Amino acid sequence: MPEVRALLAEKIAGEITLSESPGATLKKWRKNFEISQTEMAQHLKVNTSVISDYESGRRKSPGTHLVSRIVNAMLDIDEKRGGKKIRAYETIVHESWIADVIYDMREYSTPISLIEFQKLIKAEFVTEALDRQINGYTIIDSIKAILKLSATEFYRLYGWSTERALVFAGVSTGRSPLVAVRVTNLKPGVIVLQGLKGSDVDPVAKKIAEVEKLSLLATMMTVEEMIKVLR
């Protein structure tokens, strides 16, 4: 765990420092770790308004020393909770993705809205459009992912954040991808079924998405075109 923590801290601090919008990136990571502004402020012994001002851009970008303190605060809080988030990132820190399963995988330095993402890939909502921010996306071969990946390897599809769009390409009904997500502990914020019209999505898949409070989309856009527009 100490080695993973150090590598993860380096990754997060680097992304915040190099971001064009450090405050938004800081907010993204705080939300990834499911930490409130109040909890963060209490740990750092500062007013909550300080965290809010940095995240909103009202204050000048935090320097490297403060970024280091904030990142360590996130990791400290997670360790006190049992280290669930740190452990979830462990395989990502140590291993590369599985090339024959993943078509494309990207992280956004600042989140985009679900509505913006939906418009980019010309998708239709199968379930209610929830108020969500997307931190990245992963496009995978649906059949290979379901047949080849273990539960641990499946987590690697989420990259550095579960608040992402997980795109299952080449689906026939959508039931198998949703069942696969249903039995894992970590869930993506959004699931996209590629190659399928919304009206053709299996009712069981839709029901699982509703129970798990996942935004479910369907698109007929090709994988190649999707990668092009999302990049």
BELCORSUL-V27604 format. One record per backbone hydrogen bond with DSSP energy under -0.5 kcal/mol. NH is the residue of the N-H (numbers start at 1). CO is the residue of the C=O. Records with the same first field share a line. If there is no record, write none. Layout:
# BELCORSUL-V27604
NH->CO  CO
This chain:
# BELCORSUL-V27604
5->1
6->2
7->3
8->4
9->5
10->6
11->7
12->8
13->9
14->10
15->11
16->12
17->13
18->14
19->15  16
22->19
25->21
26->22
27->23
28->24
29->25
30->26
31->27
32->28
33->29
34->31
35->30
40->36
41->37
42->38
43->39
44->40
45->41
46->41
50->47
51->47
52->48
53->49
54->50
55->51
56->52
57->53
58->53
59->53
67->63
68->64
69->65
70->66
71->67
72->68
73->69
74->70
75->71
76->72
77->73
78->74
79->75
80->76
81->77
82->79
83->78
87->83
88->84
89->85
90->87
93->89
94->90
95->91
99->97
101->98
102->98
103->101  139
104->139
106->137
108->135
112->134
114->132
117->113
118->114
119->115
120->116
121->117
122->119
123->118
124->218
126->216
127->216
130->128
132->130
134->112
135->163
137->106
138->165
139->104
140->138  167
141->101
142->140  169
145->141
146->142
147->143
148->144
149->145
154->150
155->151
156->152  153
157->154
158->155
159->156
161->158
164->162
165->136
166->164  190
167->138  165
168->166  192
169->140  167
171->194
178->174
179->175
180->176
181->177
182->178
183->179
184->181
189->162  164
190->164
191->215
192->166
193->217
194->168  192
195->219
196->193  219
200->197
201->198
202->173
206->202
207->203
208->204
209->205
210->206
211->207
212->208
213->210
214->209
215->189
216->214
217->191  215
218->124
219->193
226->222
227->223
228->224
229->225
230->226
231->227
